[in-house]
């Protein structure tokens, strides 16, 4: 990729980054706020996500329908998402429509009115969303795993909030939360596509320079060592949910380290080797050789001060014990014996290839810049990542596996027609 990101910081702290891709016909625009679920006190659990919904419900210039019609009427799309540590509002359309996308997004951020009737309607929508998650064990298992990994901590709470917490959120609380957290120092704009940086500044700068500078929000730091202790003994936290469904959903999570740790490259490759594609160890073992499940998937959670290696699988309830035992055996194997150089090289090539292919999209370029700036304070050049990945040795992968894949770092979630936690605990030790 020959493109280079450009970055401008406004006097109030707002950062505007762009990646000009002149060969593209579209442009993707994102406004990011450095606040998410982990910044919420218990009484406001779910407010970041609720606020994200309300941003689409009307400003002084546009009602809810007009907001979406303005973008969709151009052949584009408009959406948003909330995570543990940030919220993103984004849109994509033909490159000629950059001014409209910027105007709609900045209007939402600056001038949303939070009409009482809209708040109550959206409160009902979010209640339905919470119920929908609970009815979808593939999604619900993720919430259970977070609770197992970070009990009694903001990271262990659902991003949607609970029925109780969202019932207590008022219009005054939304305005207060937005005023405190949507400020110059927390706001970031990323644009990728057929748009020059100067044009991006013209379209977005005048609106966002009106934001007060504000402060960076603080959060409660993670301490997995404390959360792993029960009765003075370190053992896995196990969360189970009895569900009247055909499959049992299994999730394992191991505490890792923060996203700035130099071992993150080895951790990513460990995840790929274990279960991020069809040629991975767990996929080959659990599905191809034993026919235990349809799919098994690894991923890495990466936060400022914390991280996790996660494994998800869905299977018949009668096969749960075998799945757990085989998985733990494979984890023990990679923690005691380094992968071959050939296996590691395949994981390196896969990771690099997936990154290169993904960044051919303006949407993914926009997301890459946003996550880079929020995580590291600069746009990471993908060309910098490739040699770091290729420099990882088999022994470094094994060392990271040995460090992470310990019982004291393990959280387990099981949903479905499941046995009790004591049986699961015994299978983990086999």
C-alpha positions as CSV (number, residue, x, y, z in Angstrom):
1,X,0.0,0.0,0.0
2,X,1.5,3.3,-1.1
3,X,-1.1,5.4,0.8
4,X,0.1,7.3,3.9
5,X,-2.2,8.5,6.7
6,X,-2.2,12.2,7.5
7,X,-3.2,13.6,10.9
8,X,-4.3,17.0,12.1
9,X,-5.0,18.0,15.7
10,X,-7.4,20.8,16.3
11,X,-6.8,23.3,19.2
12,X,-9.5,21.7,21.3
13,X,-7.8,18.2,21.0
14,X,-10.0,16.7,18.3
15,X,-7.8,14.5,16.0
16,X,-8.7,14.2,12.3
17,X,-6.9,11.5,10.3
18,X,-7.3,10.5,6.7
19,X,-6.0,8.0,4.3
20,X,-6.4,9.1,0.7
21,X,-7.1,6.2,-1.6
22,X,-7.5,7.9,-5.0
23,X,-8.1,4.6,-6.9
24,X,-11.3,4.0,-4.8
25,X,-14.8,5.4,-5.7
26,X,-16.1,5.5,-2.1
27,X,-15.3,7.2,1.2
28,X,-15.8,5.9,4.7
29,X,-16.1,8.4,7.6
30,X,-16.0,7.6,11.3
31,X,-16.4,9.7,14.4
32,X,-14.9,7.9,17.4
33,X,-15.4,8.7,21.1
34,X,-13.0,7.3,23.6
35,X,-15.6,6.1,26.0
36,X,-17.4,2.8,26.4
37,X,-18.7,0.2,28.8
38,X,-15.7,0.2,31.1
39,X,-16.0,3.9,31.9
40,X,-19.5,3.5,33.3
41,X,-20.3,3.3,37.1
42,X,-22.6,0.4,38.0
43,X,-25.7,2.7,38.2
44,X,-25.1,3.8,34.6
45,X,-24.4,0.4,33.2
46,X,-25.4,0.4,29.5
47,X,-25.5,4.2,29.1
48,X,-22.8,4.4,26.4
49,X,-24.7,1.9,24.3
50,X,-28.0,3.6,25.0
51,X,-26.5,7.0,24.1
52,X,-25.2,5.5,20.8
53,X,-28.8,4.6,19.9
54,X,-30.2,8.0,20.8
55,X,-27.7,9.8,18.5
56,X,-29.8,8.5,15.6
57,X,-33.1,9.8,17.0
58,X,-33.1,13.4,15.9
59,X,-31.3,16.8,15.9
60,X,-32.6,20.3,15.5
61,X,-32.2,19.9,11.8
62,X,-33.2,16.3,11.1
63,X,-35.6,13.8,12.7
64,X,-34.7,10.2,13.0
65,X,-36.0,9.3,9.6
66,X,-34.3,12.2,7.9
67,X,-30.9,11.2,9.4
68,X,-31.0,7.7,7.8
69,X,-32.7,8.9,4.6
70,X,-30.0,11.5,4.0
71,X,-27.3,8.9,3.8
72,X,-29.2,5.9,2.4
73,X,-30.7,8.2,-0.3
74,X,-27.2,8.6,-1.6
75,X,-26.7,4.8,-1.8
76,X,-24.7,4.8,1.4
77,X,-25.1,3.4,4.9
78,X,-24.9,4.7,8.4
79,X,-24.3,2.8,11.6
80,X,-22.5,2.7,15.0
81,X,-21.1,0.4,17.6
82,X,-20.1,0.5,21.3
83,X,-17.2,-1.5,22.8
84,X,-15.6,-1.7,26.2
85,X,-13.5,1.4,25.6
86,X,-14.9,3.3,22.7
87,X,-17.9,4.2,20.6
88,X,-17.9,4.7,16.8
89,X,-20.4,6.4,14.5
90,X,-19.7,5.7,10.8
91,X,-21.0,6.1,7.3
92,X,-19.9,5.2,3.8
93,X,-21.0,6.4,0.4
94,X,-19.7,7.6,-3.0
95,X,-16.7,9.9,-2.6
96,X,-18.6,12.9,-4.0
97,X,-20.8,12.7,-0.9
98,X,-18.1,13.3,1.7
99,X,-19.6,16.7,2.8
100,X,-23.0,15.1,3.4
101,X,-21.6,12.2,5.5
102,X,-19.5,14.6,7.6
103,X,-22.5,16.9,8.1
104,X,-24.8,14.2,9.2
105,X,-22.3,12.6,11.6
106,X,-21.2,15.9,13.1
107,X,-24.8,17.0,13.5
108,X,-25.6,13.8,15.4
109,X,-22.6,14.2,17.7
110,X,-23.1,17.9,18.4
111,X,-26.9,18.5,18.2
112,X,-28.8,15.3,19.2
113,X,-31.8,16.4,21.2
114,X,-32.8,13.2,23.2
115,X,-36.5,13.9,22.9
116,X,-38.3,12.2,25.9
117,X,-40.6,10.3,23.6
118,X,-37.6,8.9,21.6
119,X,-35.9,7.9,24.9
120,X,-38.8,5.9,26.0
121,X,-39.2,4.2,22.6
122,X,-35.5,3.4,22.5
123,X,-35.7,2.1,26.0
124,X,-38.2,-0.5,24.8
125,X,-35.9,-1.3,21.8
126,X,-32.9,-1.9,24.1
127,X,-35.0,-4.1,26.4
128,X,-35.8,-6.2,23.3
129,X,-32.1,-6.2,22.4
130,X,-31.2,-7.6,25.8
131,X,-33.9,-10.3,25.5
132,X,-32.6,-11.1,22.0
133,X,-29.1,-11.6,23.3
134,X,-30.3,-13.9,26.0
135,X,-32.3,-15.9,23.4
136,X,-29.2,-16.3,21.2
137,X,-26.7,-18.5,23.1
138,X,-24.0,-17.8,20.6
139,X,-24.1,-14.1,21.7
140,X,-25.1,-14.7,25.4
141,X,-22.0,-16.9,25.9
142,X,-19.8,-13.9,25.2
143,X,-21.4,-12.0,28.1
144,X,-21.1,-15.0,30.4
145,X,-17.4,-15.3,29.5
146,X,-16.8,-11.6,30.2
147,X,-18.5,-12.1,33.6
148,X,-16.3,-15.1,34.3
149,X,-13.1,-13.3,33.3
150,X,-13.8,-10.0,35.1
151,X,-16.3,-10.7,38.0
152,X,-17.4,-7.6,39.9
153,X,-15.7,-5.3,37.4
154,X,-17.0,-3.0,34.6
155,X,-15.4,-5.3,32.0
156,X,-17.6,-8.1,33.2
157,X,-20.9,-6.2,32.7
158,X,-23.0,-6.4,29.6
159,X,-22.5,-3.5,27.2
160,X,-26.3,-3.3,26.6
161,X,-26.8,-2.8,30.4
162,X,-29.5,-4.7,32.3
163,X,-33.2,-4.2,32.4
164,X,-32.8,-2.6,35.8
165,X,-29.9,-0.3,34.8
166,X,-31.5,1.1,31.6
167,X,-34.8,1.7,33.5
168,X,-33.0,4.2,35.6
169,X,-31.4,6.2,32.8
170,X,-33.0,9.7,32.4
171,X,-32.7,12.5,29.8
172,X,-30.6,14.5,32.3
173,X,-28.2,11.6,32.8
174,X,-27.7,11.3,29.0
175,X,-26.9,14.9,28.6
176,X,-24.6,14.9,31.6
177,X,-22.7,11.8,30.4
178,X,-22.4,13.2,26.9
179,X,-21.2,16.6,28.1
180,X,-18.6,14.9,30.3
181,X,-17.3,12.3,27.8
182,X,-17.9,13.6,24.3
183,X,-15.2,16.3,24.2
184,X,-12.3,17.5,22.1
185,X,-9.8,15.2,23.8
186,X,-12.0,12.1,23.4
187,X,-13.1,12.7,19.8
188,X,-11.4,11.3,16.8
189,X,-12.3,11.4,13.1
190,X,-11.0,8.9,10.6
191,X,-11.7,9.1,6.9
192,X,-10.5,6.7,4.2
193,X,-11.2,6.7,0.4
194,X,-11.1,9.1,-2.5
195,X,-10.8,12.3,-0.4
196,X,-7.8,14.6,0.1
197,X,-6.9,15.5,3.7
198,X,-7.5,19.2,3.1
199,X,-11.0,18.4,1.9
200,X,-11.7,16.3,5.0
201,X,-10.6,19.2,7.3
202,X,-12.9,21.6,5.4
203,X,-15.8,19.3,5.9
204,X,-15.3,18.2,9.5
205,X,-13.0,20.7,11.2
206,X,-15.4,23.8,11.6
207,X,-18.1,21.7,13.3
208,X,-15.9,19.7,15.7
209,X,-13.7,22.6,16.7
210,X,-16.7,23.9,18.7
211,X,-16.4,21.0,21.2
212,X,-15.0,21.9,24.6
213,X,-11.5,20.3,25.2
214,X,-12.6,18.3,28.2
215,X,-10.6,15.5,29.8
216,X,-9.7,11.9,29.0
217,X,-12.1,9.6,31.0
218,X,-10.7,7.4,33.7
219,X,-11.5,3.7,34.2
220,X,-11.1,1.0,36.9
221,X,-8.0,-1.1,36.0
222,X,-8.3,-4.8,35.6
223,X,-6.7,-7.1,38.1
224,X,-7.1,-10.7,37.0
225,X,-5.0,-12.1,39.8
226,X,-7.5,-10.8,42.4
227,X,-10.5,-11.9,40.3
228,X,-9.0,-15.4,40.0
229,X,-8.9,-15.9,43.8
230,X,-11.7,-17.6,45.6
231,X,-11.3,-18.6,49.2
232,X,-7.5,-18.1,48.9
233,X,-7.3,-20.6,46.1
234,X,-6.7,-19.7,42.5
235,X,-9.0,-21.7,40.2
236,X,-11.1,-21.1,37.2
237,X,-14.2,-18.9,37.4
238,X,-17.1,-20.9,35.8
239,X,-20.4,-19.4,34.7
240,X,-23.2,-21.7,33.6
241,X,-26.6,-20.9,32.2
242,X,-29.2,-23.7,31.9
243,X,-30.9,-23.3,28.5
244,X,-33.6,-25.4,26.9
245,X,-31.7,-25.7,23.5
246,X,-30.3,-28.4,21.4
247,X,-26.6,-27.4,21.6
248,X,-24.3,-26.6,24.4
249,X,-22.2,-23.5,23.9
250,X,-18.7,-23.5,25.4
251,X,-16.3,-20.6,25.9
252,X,-12.9,-20.5,27.4
253,X,-11.0,-17.3,28.1
254,X,-7.4,-16.9,29.4
255,X,-6.2,-13.6,30.8
256,X,-3.3,-12.2,28.7
257,X,-1.9,-8.7,28.8
258,X,-2.5,-5.2,27.5
259,X,-2.4,-4.2,23.9
260,X,0.9,-2.3,24.2
261,X,2.8,-5.4,25.5
262,X,5.5,-6.5,23.0
263,X,4.3,-10.1,23.4
264,X,1.1,-9.2,21.5
265,X,2.5,-10.4,18.2
266,X,3.2,-13.8,19.6
267,X,-0.2,-13.9,21.2
268,X,-1.9,-13.2,17.9
269,X,0.0,-16.0,16.2
270,X,-0.7,-18.3,19.1
271,X,-4.4,-17.6,18.5
272,X,-4.1,-18.3,14.8
273,X,-2.3,-21.5,15.3
274,X,-4.9,-22.7,17.8
275,X,-8.2,-21.8,16.1
276,X,-8.6,-18.8,13.8
277,X,-9.0,-20.7,10.6
278,X,-9.9,-24.1,9.2
279,X,-6.3,-25.4,9.2
280,X,-5.8,-24.5,12.9
281,X,-5.1,-27.1,15.5
282,X,-8.4,-27.0,17.4
283,X,-10.5,-27.0,14.2
284,X,-8.6,-29.9,12.8
285,X,-8.8,-31.8,16.1
286,X,-12.3,-31.1,17.3
287,X,-14.1,-31.0,14.0
288,X,-12.1,-32.8,11.4
289,X,-10.7,-35.7,13.4
290,X,-13.3,-36.2,16.1
291,X,-16.5,-34.6,14.6
292,X,-17.3,-33.0,18.0
293,X,-18.5,-29.6,16.7
294,X,-19.4,-27.7,13.6
295,X,-16.9,-24.9,14.3
296,X,-14.4,-23.8,16.9
297,X,-13.1,-20.2,16.9
298,X,-10.2,-18.4,18.6
299,X,-9.8,-14.7,19.0
300,X,-7.8,-12.1,21.0
301,X,-9.4,-9.5,23.3
302,X,-7.0,-6.4,23.4
303,X,-7.5,-3.6,25.8
304,X,-5.4,-0.9,27.4
305,X,-4.5,-2.7,30.6
306,X,-5.9,-6.2,29.9
307,X,-6.4,-8.8,27.3
308,X,-7.6,-12.4,26.8
309,X,-7.3,-15.4,24.5
310,X,-10.7,-16.8,23.9
311,X,-12.1,-20.0,22.5
312,X,-15.7,-20.6,21.4
313,X,-17.4,-23.8,20.3
314,X,-21.0,-25.1,19.9
315,X,-21.6,-28.9,20.2
316,X,-24.0,-31.6,21.4
317,X,-24.3,-31.7,25.2
318,X,-23.1,-35.3,25.4
319,X,-19.8,-34.2,23.8
320,X,-19.0,-31.4,26.2
321,X,-16.6,-33.5,28.4
322,X,-14.7,-34.8,25.4
323,X,-14.5,-31.3,23.9
324,X,-13.1,-29.8,27.1
325,X,-10.6,-32.6,27.6
326,X,-9.3,-32.5,24.0
327,X,-9.1,-28.7,24.0
328,X,-7.1,-28.6,27.3
329,X,-4.8,-31.3,26.0
330,X,-4.0,-29.2,22.9
331,X,-3.5,-26.1,25.0
332,X,-1.1,-28.0,27.2
333,X,0.8,-29.3,24.2
334,X,1.5,-25.9,22.8
335,X,2.5,-24.5,26.2
336,X,5.1,-27.3,26.6
337,X,6.3,-27.8,23.0
338,X,6.9,-24.9,20.6
339,X,5.2,-25.1,17.1
340,X,7.4,-26.0,14.2
341,X,8.9,-23.2,12.1
342,X,6.7,-24.3,9.2
343,X,3.5,-24.1,11.3
344,X,4.5,-20.7,12.6
345,X,5.3,-19.4,9.1
346,X,1.8,-20.5,7.9
347,X,0.3,-18.5,10.8
348,X,2.4,-15.5,10.0
349,X,1.5,-15.5,6.3
350,X,-2.1,-16.0,7.1
351,X,-2.2,-13.0,9.5
352,X,-0.3,-10.8,7.1
353,X,-2.5,-11.8,4.2
354,X,-5.7,-11.2,6.1
355,X,-4.5,-7.7,7.1
356,X,-3.5,-6.8,3.5
357,X,-6.8,-8.0,2.0
358,X,-8.8,-6.3,4.7
359,X,-7.1,-2.9,4.2
360,X,-8.2,-2.9,0.5
361,X,-11.6,-1.7,1.9
362,X,-12.2,1.9,2.8
363,X,-14.3,0.8,5.8
364,X,-11.5,-1.3,7.2
365,X,-8.9,1.4,6.6
366,X,-11.1,3.8,8.5
367,X,-11.4,1.3,11.3
368,X,-7.7,0.5,11.3
369,X,-6.8,4.2,11.8
370,X,-9.4,4.7,14.5
371,X,-8.3,1.7,16.5
372,X,-4.6,2.6,16.0
373,X,-5.1,6.2,17.3
374,X,-7.2,5.2,20.2
375,X,-4.8,2.5,21.2
376,X,-1.4,3.9,20.4
377,X,-1.9,7.6,19.8
378,X,-0.7,7.3,16.2
379,X,-1.7,5.5,13.0
380,X,0.2,2.3,12.8
381,X,1.6,1.7,9.3
382,X,0.7,-1.9,8.4
383,X,4.2,-2.2,6.9
384,X,5.5,-1.8,10.5
385,X,3.5,-4.8,11.7
386,X,4.6,-7.3,9.1
387,X,8.3,-7.5,10.2
388,X,7.2,-7.7,13.9
389,X,5.1,-10.7,13.1
390,X,7.8,-12.3,11.0
391,X,10.3,-11.8,13.8
392,X,8.3,-14.0,16.3
393,X,10.0,-17.3,17.0
394,X,8.4,-20.6,17.8
395,X,9.8,-20.4,21.4
396,X,8.2,-17.0,21.9
397,X,4.8,-18.5,20.9
398,X,5.3,-21.3,23.4
399,X,6.4,-18.9,26.1
400,X,3.3,-16.8,25.7
401,X,1.2,-20.0,25.7
402,X,2.8,-21.1,28.9
403,X,2.2,-17.7,30.5
404,X,-1.4,-17.4,29.5
405,X,-2.8,-20.9,29.5
406,X,-2.8,-21.4,33.3
407,X,-5.8,-22.3,35.5
408,X,-5.4,-19.1,37.5
409,X,-6.0,-17.1,34.3
410,X,-8.9,-19.1,33.1
411,X,-12.6,-18.2,32.9
412,X,-15.2,-20.6,31.6
413,X,-18.8,-20.1,30.4
414,X,-21.2,-22.8,29.3
415,X,-24.8,-22.3,28.1
416,X,-27.2,-25.0,27.3
417,X,-28.3,-28.3,28.8
418,X,-25.2,-28.2,30.9
419,X,-23.9,-30.1,33.9
420,X,-23.0,-28.3,37.1
421,X,-19.8,-26.2,37.5
422,X,-18.1,-28.9,39.6
423,X,-18.2,-31.5,36.8
424,X,-16.9,-28.9,34.4
425,X,-14.1,-28.0,36.8
426,X,-13.1,-31.7,37.0
427,X,-13.0,-32.1,33.2
428,X,-10.8,-29.0,33.0
429,X,-8.2,-30.8,35.2
430,X,-8.1,-34.0,33.2
